Amino acid sequence: MVTLDLDDLPPKIAQALEALTDDGELIITRAGAVVARLRLAERPVAPTPAEDLQPEGMKEIMEHFEAMIEDQF
C-alpha cells in the first residue's frame, strides 16, 4: 500500500483529492489513456487530541523539560 501526504503534493492535486465526494470519482490519465480511478472509500475522521496529554500531564512534561535544560546550562 502506498501512502501520500497531501502536504507533499502540488496544491492543485491536493485540492482535487480533498474535494472528492462520496459519489465522485477522480480519473488519472496519461496521454489520453486512463491510468487509475480513485473513489472515496471513507470520509477521514478529524484527529482527536491524545488523552494522555491532559493539562496535568503536560505540566509534568514541561517541568521535566525545564529541569533538563537547567542541567545542561
PDB file of N, CA, C and O in Angstrom:
ATOM      1  N   MET A   1       0.839  -1.167   0.000  1.00  0.00           N
ATOM      2  CA  MET A   1       0.000   0.000   0.000  1.00  0.00           C
ATOM      3  C   MET A   1       0.891   1.239   0.000  1.00  0.00           C
ATOM      4  O   MET A   1       1.897   1.282   0.707  1.00  0.00           O
ATOM      5  N   VAL A   2       0.530   2.221  -0.774  1.00  0.00           N
ATOM      6  CA  VAL A   2       1.275   3.472  -0.870  1.00  0.00           C
ATOM      7  C   VAL A   2       0.516   4.547  -0.099  1.00  0.00           C
ATOM      8  O   VAL A   2      -0.703   4.661  -0.224  1.00  0.00           O
ATOM      9  N   THR A   3       1.238   5.337   0.698  1.00  0.00           N
ATOM     10  CA  THR A   3       0.634   6.433   1.439  1.00  0.00           C
ATOM     11  C   THR A   3       1.230   7.745   0.951  1.00  0.00           C
ATOM     12  O   THR A   3       2.449   7.887   0.858  1.00  0.00           O
ATOM     13  N   LEU A   4       0.355   8.709   0.637  1.00  0.00           N
ATOM     14  CA  LEU A   4       0.792  10.037   0.211  1.00  0.00           C
ATOM     15  C   LEU A   4       0.286  11.071   1.201  1.00  0.00           C
ATOM     16  O   LEU A   4      -0.880  11.041   1.594  1.00  0.00           O
ATOM     17  N   ASP A   5       1.156  11.982   1.603  1.00  0.00           N
ATOM     18  CA  ASP A   5       0.764  13.098   2.451  1.00  0.00           C
ATOM     19  C   ASP A   5       0.347  14.241   1.534  1.00  0.00           C
ATOM     20  O   ASP A   5       1.112  14.628   0.651  1.00  0.00           O
ATOM     21  N   LEU A   6      -0.844  14.785   1.725  1.00  0.00           N
ATOM     22  CA  LEU A   6      -1.323  15.866   0.859  1.00  0.00           C
ATOM     23  C   LEU A   6      -0.396  17.081   0.899  1.00  0.00           C
ATOM     24  O   LEU A   6      -0.328  17.837  -0.070  1.00  0.00           O
ATOM     25  N   ASP A   7       0.317  17.274   2.010  1.00  0.00           N
ATOM     26  CA  ASP A   7       1.246  18.403   2.112  1.00  0.00           C
ATOM     27  C   ASP A   7       2.434  18.261   1.163  1.00  0.00           C
ATOM     28  O   ASP A   7       3.088  19.252   0.838  1.00  0.00           O
ATOM     29  N   ASP A   8       2.718  17.034   0.716  1.00  0.00           N
ATOM     30  CA  ASP A   8       3.839  16.793  -0.179  1.00  0.00           C
ATOM     31  C   ASP A   8       3.456  16.942  -1.650  1.00  0.00           C
ATOM     32  O   ASP A   8       4.323  16.908  -2.523  1.00  0.00           O
ATOM     33  N   LEU A   9       2.167  17.106  -1.929  1.00  0.00           N
ATOM     34  CA  LEU A   9       1.690  17.202  -3.312  1.00  0.00           C
ATOM     35  C   LEU A   9       1.541  18.653  -3.732  1.00  0.00           C
ATOM     36  O   LEU A   9       1.404  19.535  -2.884  1.00  0.00           O
ATOM     37  N   PRO A  10       1.566  18.911  -5.040  1.00  0.00           N
ATOM     38  CA  PRO A  10       1.279  20.267  -5.514  1.00  0.00           C
ATOM     39  C   PRO A  10      -0.132  20.680  -5.081  1.00  0.00           C
ATOM     40  O   PRO A  10      -1.023  19.833  -5.016  1.00  0.00           O
ATOM     41  N   PRO A  11      -0.348  21.960  -4.785  1.00  0.00           N
ATOM     42  CA  PRO A  11      -1.637  22.415  -4.261  1.00  0.00           C
ATOM     43  C   PRO A  11      -2.851  22.028  -5.119  1.00  0.00           C
ATOM     44  O   PRO A  11      -3.893  21.659  -4.578  1.00  0.00           O
ATOM     45  N   LYS A  12      -2.727  22.107  -6.422  1.00  0.00           N
ATOM     46  CA  LYS A  12      -3.860  21.785  -7.300  1.00  0.00           C
ATOM     47  C   LYS A  12      -4.291  20.323  -7.143  1.00  0.00           C
ATOM     48  O   LYS A  12      -5.485  20.023  -7.121  1.00  0.00           O
ATOM     49  N   ILE A  13      -3.324  19.427  -7.035  1.00  0.00           N
ATOM     50  CA  ILE A  13      -3.633  18.000  -6.872  1.00  0.00           C
ATOM     51  C   ILE A  13      -4.208  17.741  -5.480  1.00  0.00           C
ATOM     52  O   ILE A  13      -5.168  16.984  -5.336  1.00  0.00           O
ATOM     53  N   ALA A  14      -3.629  18.361  -4.464  1.00  0.00           N
ATOM     54  CA  ALA A  14      -4.122  18.185  -3.098  1.00  0.00           C
ATOM     55  C   ALA A  14      -5.570  18.669  -2.985  1.00  0.00           C
ATOM     56  O   ALA A  14      -6.389  18.023  -2.331  1.00  0.00           O
ATOM     57  N   GLN A  15      -5.888  19.798  -3.618  1.00  0.00           N
ATOM     58  CA  GLN A  15      -7.260  20.319  -3.578  1.00  0.00           C
ATOM     59  C   GLN A  15      -8.227  19.370  -4.278  1.00  0.00           C
ATOM     60  O   GLN A  15      -9.342  19.159  -3.800  1.00  0.00           O
ATOM     61  N   ALA A  16      -7.814  18.801  -5.393  1.00  0.00           N
ATOM     62  CA  ALA A  16      -8.679  17.866  -6.116  1.00  0.00           C
ATOM     63  C   ALA A  16      -8.958  16.629  -5.270  1.00  0.00           C
ATOM     64  O   ALA A  16     -10.077  16.115  -5.278  1.00  0.00           O
ATOM     65  N   LEU A  17      -7.964  16.151  -4.549  1.00  0.00           N
ATOM     66  CA  LEU A  17      -8.157  14.976  -3.701  1.00  0.00           C
ATOM     67  C   LEU A  17      -9.029  15.299  -2.488  1.00  0.00           C
ATOM     68  O   LEU A  17      -9.878  14.494  -2.103  1.00  0.00           O
ATOM     69  N   GLU A  18      -8.827  16.459  -1.891  1.00  0.00           N
ATOM     70  CA  GLU A  18      -9.634  16.856  -0.737  1.00  0.00           C
ATOM     71  C   GLU A  18     -11.086  17.098  -1.114  1.00  0.00           C
ATOM     72  O   GLU A  18     -11.979  16.885  -0.294  1.00  0.00           O
ATOM     73  N   ALA A  19     -11.335  17.539  -2.343  1.00  0.00           N
ATOM     74  CA  ALA A  19     -12.688  17.858  -2.784  1.00  0.00           C
ATOM     75  C   ALA A  19     -13.475  16.626  -3.226  1.00  0.00           C
ATOM     76  O   ALA A  19     -14.653  16.739  -3.568  1.00  0.00           O
ATOM     77  N   LEU A  20     -12.852  15.467  -3.225  1.00  0.00           N
ATOM     78  CA  LEU A  20     -13.527  14.243  -3.646  1.00  0.00           C
ATOM     79  C   LEU A  20     -14.722  13.966  -2.728  1.00  0.00           C
ATOM     80  O   LEU A  20     -14.587  13.955  -1.505  1.00  0.00           O
ATOM     81  N   THR A  21     -15.885  13.745  -3.331  1.00  0.00           N
ATOM     82  CA  THR A  21     -17.103  13.495  -2.565  1.00  0.00           C
ATOM     83  C   THR A  21     -17.432  12.013  -2.568  1.00  0.00           C
ATOM     84  O   THR A  21     -16.793  11.221  -3.260  1.00  0.00           O
ATOM     85  N   ASP A  22     -18.438  11.650  -1.784  1.00  0.00           N
ATOM     86  CA  ASP A  22     -18.824  10.246  -1.664  1.00  0.00           C
ATOM     87  C   ASP A  22     -19.204   9.620  -2.998  1.00  0.00           C
ATOM     88  O   ASP A  22     -18.912   8.450  -3.245  1.00  0.00           O
ATOM     89  N   ASP A  23     -19.850  10.393  -3.851  1.00  0.00           N
ATOM     90  CA  ASP A  23     -20.276   9.839  -5.141  1.00  0.00           C
ATOM     91  C   ASP A  23     -19.353  10.259  -6.285  1.00  0.00           C
ATOM     92  O   ASP A  23     -19.616   9.934  -7.443  1.00  0.00           O
ATOM     93  N   GLY A  24     -18.297  10.964  -5.974  1.00  0.00           N
ATOM     94  CA  GLY A  24     -17.372  11.441  -7.000  1.00  0.00           C
ATOM     95  C   GLY A  24     -16.291  10.431  -7.324  1.00  0.00           C
ATOM     96  O   GLY A  24     -16.104   9.438  -6.621  1.00  0.00           O
ATOM     97  N   GLU A  25     -15.590  10.708  -8.401  1.00  0.00           N
ATOM     98  CA  GLU A  25     -14.509   9.843  -8.846  1.00  0.00           C
ATOM     99  C   GLU A  25     -13.424  10.720  -9.453  1.00  0.00           C
ATOM    100  O   GLU A  25     -13.724  11.667 -10.180  1.00  0.00           O
ATOM    101  N   LEU A  26     -12.180  10.413  -9.162  1.00  0.00           N
ATOM    102  CA  LEU A  26     -11.054  11.129  -9.740  1.00  0.00           C
ATOM    103  C   LEU A  26     -10.392  10.198 -10.742  1.00  0.00           C
ATOM    104  O   LEU A  26      -9.967   9.097 -10.389  1.00  0.00           O
ATOM    105  N   ILE A  27     -10.307  10.633 -11.972  1.00  0.00           N
ATOM    106  CA  ILE A  27      -9.706   9.813 -13.026  1.00  0.00           C
ATOM    107  C   ILE A  27      -8.329  10.376 -13.351  1.00  0.00           C
ATOM    108  O   ILE A  27      -8.189  11.565 -13.635  1.00  0.00           O
ATOM    109  N   ILE A  28      -7.328   9.527 -13.309  1.00  0.00           N
ATOM    110  CA  ILE A  28      -5.956   9.927 -13.622  1.00  0.00           C
ATOM    111  C   ILE A  28      -5.627   9.392 -15.011  1.00  0.00           C
ATOM    112  O   ILE A  28      -5.780   8.203 -15.294  1.00  0.00           O
ATOM    113  N   THR A  29      -5.172  10.301 -15.869  1.00  0.00           N
ATOM    114  CA  THR A  29      -4.870   9.915 -17.245  1.00  0.00           C
ATOM    115  C   THR A  29      -3.424  10.232 -17.596  1.00  0.00           C
ATOM    116  O   THR A  29      -2.769  11.052 -16.952  1.00  0.00           O
ATOM    117  N   ARG A  30      -2.949   9.557 -18.636  1.00  0.00           N
ATOM    118  CA  ARG A  30      -1.625   9.848 -19.187  1.00  0.00           C
ATOM    119  C   ARG A  30      -1.732   9.646 -20.691  1.00  0.00           C
ATOM    120  O   ARG A  30      -2.080   8.563 -21.162  1.00  0.00           O
ATOM    121  N   ALA A  31      -1.432  10.692 -21.428  1.00  0.00           N
ATOM    122  CA  ALA A  31      -1.516  10.666 -22.893  1.00  0.00           C
ATOM    123  C   ALA A  31      -2.911  10.209 -23.360  1.00  0.00           C
ATOM    124  O   ALA A  31      -3.046   9.493 -24.352  1.00  0.00           O
ATOM    125  N   GLY A  32      -3.929  10.639 -22.625  1.00  0.00           N
ATOM    126  CA  GLY A  32      -5.303  10.330 -23.017  1.00  0.00           C
ATOM    127  C   GLY A  32      -5.814   8.981 -22.543  1.00  0.00           C
ATOM    128  O   GLY A  32      -7.002   8.698 -22.693  1.00  0.00           O
ATOM    129  N   ALA A  33      -4.971   8.149 -21.985  1.00  0.00           N
ATOM    130  CA  ALA A  33      -5.393   6.830 -21.506  1.00  0.00           C
ATOM    131  C   ALA A  33      -5.640   6.876 -19.997  1.00  0.00           C
ATOM    132  O   ALA A  33      -4.893   7.522 -19.263  1.00  0.00           O
ATOM    133  N   VAL A  34      -6.666   6.205 -19.546  1.00  0.00           N
ATOM    134  CA  VAL A  34      -6.977   6.156 -18.114  1.00  0.00           C
ATOM    135  C   VAL A  34      -5.957   5.251 -17.424  1.00  0.00           C
ATOM    136  O   VAL A  34      -5.795   4.082 -17.773  1.00  0.00           O
ATOM    137  N   VAL A  35      -5.278   5.826 -16.438  1.00  0.00           N
ATOM    138  CA  VAL A  35      -4.265   5.088 -15.683  1.00  0.00           C
ATOM    139  C   VAL A  35      -4.859   4.571 -14.374  1.00  0.00           C
ATOM    140  O   VAL A  35      -4.554   3.458 -13.944  1.00  0.00           O
ATOM    141  N   ALA A  36      -5.709   5.384 -13.744  1.00  0.00           N
ATOM    142  CA  ALA A  36      -6.303   4.989 -12.456  1.00  0.00           C
ATOM    143  C   ALA A  36      -7.593   5.740 -12.230  1.00  0.00           C
ATOM    144  O   ALA A  36      -7.805   6.823 -12.776  1.00  0.00           O
ATOM    145  N   ARG A  37      -8.450   5.155 -11.420  1.00  0.00           N
ATOM    146  CA  ARG A  37      -9.684   5.800 -10.976  1.00  0.00           C
ATOM    147  C   ARG A  37      -9.681   5.742  -9.456  1.00  0.00           C
ATOM    148  O   ARG A  37      -9.475   4.682  -8.865  1.00  0.00           O
ATOM    149  N   LEU A  38      -9.909   6.886  -8.832  1.00  0.00           N
ATOM    150  CA  LEU A  38      -9.929   6.949  -7.375  1.00  0.00           C
ATOM    151  C   LEU A  38     -11.326   7.322  -6.898  1.00  0.00           C
ATOM    152  O   LEU A  38     -11.951   8.249  -7.413  1.00  0.00           O
ATOM    153  N   ARG A  39     -11.797   6.584  -5.912  1.00  0.00           N
ATOM    154  CA  ARG A  39     -13.073   6.877  -5.266  1.00  0.00           C
ATOM    155  C   ARG A  39     -12.828   7.002  -3.776  1.00  0.00           C
ATOM    156  O   ARG A  39     -11.912   6.385  -3.231  1.00  0.00           O
ATOM    157  N   LEU A  40     -13.647   7.798  -3.127  1.00  0.00           N
ATOM    158  CA  LEU A  40     -13.552   7.979  -1.691  1.00  0.00           C
ATOM    159  C   LEU A  40     -14.084   6.735  -1.005  1.00  0.00           C
ATOM    160  O   LEU A  40     -15.271   6.429  -1.122  1.00  0.00           O
ATOM    161  N   ALA A  41     -13.233   6.011  -0.290  1.00  0.00           N
ATOM    162  CA  ALA A  41     -13.646   4.787   0.392  1.00  0.00           C
ATOM    163  C   ALA A  41     -14.360   5.125   1.698  1.00  0.00           C
ATOM    164  O   ALA A  41     -15.388   4.529   2.019  1.00  0.00           O
ATOM    165  N   GLU A  42     -13.825   6.065   2.438  1.00  0.00           N
ATOM    166  CA  GLU A  42     -14.454   6.514   3.679  1.00  0.00           C
ATOM    167  C   GLU A  42     -13.986   7.924   3.976  1.00  0.00           C
ATOM    168  O   GLU A  42     -12.851   8.287   3.666  1.00  0.00           O
ATOM    169  N   ARG A  43     -14.845   8.710   4.568  1.00  0.00           N
ATOM    170  CA  ARG A  43     -14.515  10.086   4.912  1.00  0.00           C
ATOM    171  C   ARG A  43     -13.532  10.067   6.076  1.00  0.00           C
ATOM    172  O   ARG A  43     -13.792   9.406   7.080  1.00  0.00           O
ATOM    173  N   PRO A  44     -12.393  10.787   5.966  1.00  0.00           N
ATOM    174  CA  PRO A  44     -11.414  10.805   7.058  1.00  0.00           C
ATOM    175  C   PRO A  44     -12.009  11.433   8.320  1.00  0.00           C
ATOM    176  O   PRO A  44     -12.802  12.371   8.250  1.00  0.00           O
ATOM    177  N   VAL A  45     -11.615  10.903   9.453  1.00  0.00           N
ATOM    178  CA  VAL A  45     -12.073  11.414  10.741  1.00  0.00           C
ATOM    179  C   VAL A  45     -11.041  12.412  11.250  1.00  0.00           C
ATOM    180  O   VAL A  45      -9.836  12.177  11.157  1.00  0.00           O
ATOM    181  N   ALA A  46     -11.524  13.523  11.787  1.00  0.00           N
ATOM    182  CA  ALA A  46     -10.613  14.534  12.331  1.00  0.00           C
ATOM    183  C   ALA A  46      -9.849  13.933  13.503  1.00  0.00           C
ATOM    184  O   ALA A  46     -10.437  13.241  14.334  1.00  0.00           O
ATOM    185  N   PRO A  47      -8.541  14.190  13.579  1.00  0.00           N
ATOM    186  CA  PRO A  47      -7.757  13.630  14.678  1.00  0.00           C
ATOM    187  C   PRO A  47      -8.204  14.197  16.023  1.00  0.00           C
ATOM    188  O   PRO A  47      -8.530  15.380  16.125  1.00  0.00           O
ATOM    189  N   THR A  48      -8.220  13.360  17.040  1.00  0.00           N
ATOM    190  CA  THR A  48      -8.574  13.800  18.386  1.00  0.00           C
ATOM    191  C   THR A  48      -7.299  13.957  19.196  1.00  0.00           C
ATOM    192  O   THR A  48      -6.333  13.225  18.978  1.00  0.00           O
ATOM    193  N   PRO A  49      -7.282  14.894  20.121  1.00  0.00           N
ATOM    194  CA  PRO A  49      -6.068  15.072  20.923  1.00  0.00           C
ATOM    195  C   PRO A  49      -5.798  13.836  21.764  1.00  0.00           C
ATOM    196  O   PRO A  49      -6.717  13.129  22.178  1.00  0.00           O
ATOM    197  N   ALA A  50      -4.541  13.596  22.002  1.00  0.00           N
ATOM    198  CA  ALA A  50      -4.145  12.428  22.792  1.00  0.00           C
ATOM    199  C   ALA A  50      -4.690  12.570  24.213  1.00  0.00           C
ATOM    200  O   ALA A  50      -4.586  13.630  24.830  1.00  0.00           O
ATOM    201  N   GLU A  51      -5.263  11.501  24.712  1.00  0.00           N
ATOM    202  CA  GLU A  51      -5.885  11.553  26.029  1.00  0.00           C
ATOM    203  C   GLU A  51      -4.851  11.677  27.145  1.00  0.00           C
ATOM    204  O   GLU A  51      -5.158  12.209  28.212  1.00  0.00           O
ATOM    205  N   ASP A  52      -3.640  11.196  26.915  1.00  0.00           N
ATOM    206  CA  ASP A  52      -2.635  11.228  27.973  1.00  0.00           C
ATOM    207  C   ASP A  52      -1.942  12.580  28.082  1.00  0.00           C
ATOM    208  O   ASP A  52      -1.097  12.747  28.962  1.00  0.00           O
ATOM    209  N   LEU A  53      -2.253  13.536  27.245  1.00  0.00           N
ATOM    210  CA  LEU A  53      -1.631  14.860  27.321  1.00  0.00           C
ATOM    211  C   LEU A  53      -2.612  15.871  27.903  1.00  0.00           C
ATOM    212  O   LEU A  53      -2.790  16.961  27.360  1.00  0.00           O
ATOM    213  N   GLN A  54      -3.238  15.502  28.999  1.00  0.00           N
ATOM    214  CA  GLN A  54      -4.114  16.410  29.717  1.00  0.00           C
ATOM    215  C   GLN A  54      -3.257  17.479  30.375  1.00  0.00           C
ATOM    216  O   GLN A  54      -2.047  17.294  30.505  1.00  0.00           O
ATOM    217  N   PRO A  55      -3.857  18.608  30.799  1.00  0.00           N
ATOM    218  CA  PRO A  55      -3.058  19.696  31.383  1.00  0.00           C
ATOM    219  C   PRO A  55      -2.086  19.250  32.471  1.00  0.00           C
ATOM    220  O   PRO A  55      -0.954  19.733  32.508  1.00  0.00           O
ATOM    221  N   GLU A  56      -2.505  18.319  33.380  1.00  0.00           N
ATOM    222  CA  GLU A  56      -1.570  17.901  34.441  1.00  0.00           C
ATOM    223  C   GLU A  56      -0.417  17.113  33.862  1.00  0.00           C
ATOM    224  O   GLU A  56       0.722  17.277  34.299  1.00  0.00           O
ATOM    225  N   GLY A  57      -0.686  16.263  32.888  1.00  0.00           N
ATOM    226  CA  GLY A  57       0.389  15.501  32.257  1.00  0.00           C
ATOM    227  C   GLY A  57       1.344  16.419  31.517  1.00  0.00           C
ATOM    228  O   GLY A  57       2.557  16.208  31.537  1.00  0.00           O
ATOM    229  N   MET A  58       0.800  17.439  30.862  1.00  0.00           N
ATOM    230  CA  MET A  58       1.630  18.388  30.127  1.00  0.00           C
ATOM    231  C   MET A  58       2.485  19.202  31.101  1.00  0.00           C
ATOM    232  O   MET A  58       3.637  19.517  30.801  1.00  0.00           O
ATOM    233  N   LYS A  59       1.926  19.542  32.262  1.00  0.00           N
ATOM    234  CA  LYS A  59       2.686  20.301  33.257  1.00  0.00           C
ATOM    235  C   LYS A  59       3.896  19.493  33.716  1.00  0.00           C
ATOM    236  O   LYS A  59       4.996  20.030  33.845  1.00  0.00           O
ATOM    237  N   GLU A  60       3.690  18.204  33.961  1.00  0.00           N
ATOM    238  CA  GLU A  60       4.780  17.336  34.395  1.00  0.00           C
ATOM    239  C   GLU A  60       5.863  17.230  33.314  1.00  0.00           C
ATOM    240  O   GLU A  60       7.056  17.235  33.621  1.00  0.00           O
ATOM    241  N   ILE A  61       5.445  17.137  32.072  1.00  0.00           N
ATOM    242  CA  ILE A  61       6.393  17.057  30.955  1.00  0.00           C
ATOM    243  C   ILE A  61       7.210  18.339  30.865  1.00  0.00           C
ATOM    244  O   ILE A  61       8.428  18.288  30.692  1.00  0.00           O
ATOM    245  N   MET A  62       6.552  19.486  30.979  1.00  0.00           N
ATOM    246  CA  MET A  62       7.255  20.766  30.883  1.00  0.00           C
ATOM    247  C   MET A  62       8.229  20.957  32.049  1.00  0.00           C
ATOM    248  O   MET A  62       9.325  21.486  31.864  1.00  0.00           O
ATOM    249  N   GLU A  63       7.827  20.523  33.251  1.00  0.00           N
ATOM    250  CA  GLU A  63       8.740  20.621  34.398  1.00  0.00           C
ATOM    251  C   GLU A  63       9.987  19.769  34.164  1.00  0.00           C
ATOM    252  O   GLU A  63      11.103  20.199  34.459  1.00  0.00           O
ATOM    253  N   HIS A  64       9.796  18.578  33.641  1.00  0.00           N
ATOM    254  CA  HIS A  64      10.930  17.697  33.349  1.00  0.00           C
ATOM    255  C   HIS A  64      11.825  18.327  32.271  1.00  0.00           C
ATOM    256  O   HIS A  64      13.052  18.277  32.369  1.00  0.00           O
ATOM    257  N   PHE A  65      11.209  18.912  31.254  1.00  0.00           N
ATOM    258  CA  PHE A  65      11.956  19.565  30.179  1.00  0.00           C
ATOM    259  C   PHE A  65      12.779  20.729  30.732  1.00  0.00           C
ATOM    260  O   PHE A  65      13.956  20.872  30.401  1.00  0.00           O
ATOM    261  N   GLU A  66      12.165  21.555  31.569  1.00  0.00           N
ATOM    262  CA  GLU A  66      12.874  22.692  32.160  1.00  0.00           C
ATOM    263  C   GLU A  66      14.056  22.220  33.015  1.00  0.00           C
ATOM    264  O   GLU A  66      15.130  22.822  32.991  1.00  0.00           O
ATOM    265  N   ALA A  67      13.844  21.132  33.771  1.00  0.00           N
ATOM    266  CA  ALA A  67      14.925  20.599  34.598  1.00  0.00           C
ATOM    267  C   ALA A  67      16.084  20.124  33.726  1.00  0.00           C
ATOM    268  O   ALA A  67      17.246  20.333  34.076  1.00  0.00           O
ATOM    269  N   MET A  68      15.784  19.494  32.608  1.00  0.00           N
ATOM    270  CA  MET A  68      16.831  19.037  31.696  1.00  0.00           C
ATOM    271  C   MET A  68      17.604  20.215  31.125  1.00  0.00           C
ATOM    272  O   MET A  68      18.830  20.163  31.027  1.00  0.00           O
ATOM    273  N   ILE A  69      16.901  21.275  30.749  1.00  0.00           N
ATOM    274  CA  ILE A  69      17.552  22.482  30.205  1.00  0.00           C
ATOM    275  C   ILE A  69      18.475  23.089  31.255  1.00  0.00           C
ATOM    276  O   ILE A  69      19.618  23.433  30.953  1.00  0.00           O
ATOM    277  N   GLU A  70      17.984  23.223  32.493  1.00  0.00           N
ATOM    278  CA  GLU A  70      18.798  23.811  33.555  1.00  0.00           C
ATOM    279  C   GLU A  70      20.045  22.970  33.828  1.00  0.00           C
ATOM    280  O   GLU A  70      21.112  23.519  34.101  1.00  0.00           O
ATOM    281  N   ASP A  71      19.919  21.644  33.757  1.00  0.00           N
ATOM    282  CA  ASP A  71      21.066  20.779  33.973  1.00  0.00           C
ATOM    283  C   ASP A  71      22.122  20.971  32.888  1.00  0.00           C
ATOM    284  O   ASP A  71      23.319  20.877  33.162  1.00  0.00           O
ATOM    285  N   GLN A  72      21.689  21.236  31.671  1.00  0.00           N
ATOM    286  CA  GLN A  72      22.625  21.397  30.535  1.00  0.00           C
ATOM    287  C   GLN A  72      23.359  22.729  30.608  1.00  0.00           C
ATOM    288  O   GLN A  72      24.518  22.818  30.201  1.00  0.00           O
ATOM    289  N   PHE A  73      22.702  23.763  31.120  1.00  0.00           N
ATOM    290  CA  PHE A  73      23.301  25.084  31.111  1.00  0.00           C
ATOM    291  C   PHE A  73      23.546  25.521  32.528  1.00  0.00           C
ATOM    292  O   PHE A  73      24.052  26.619  32.757  1.00  0.00           O
TER     293      PHE A  73
END
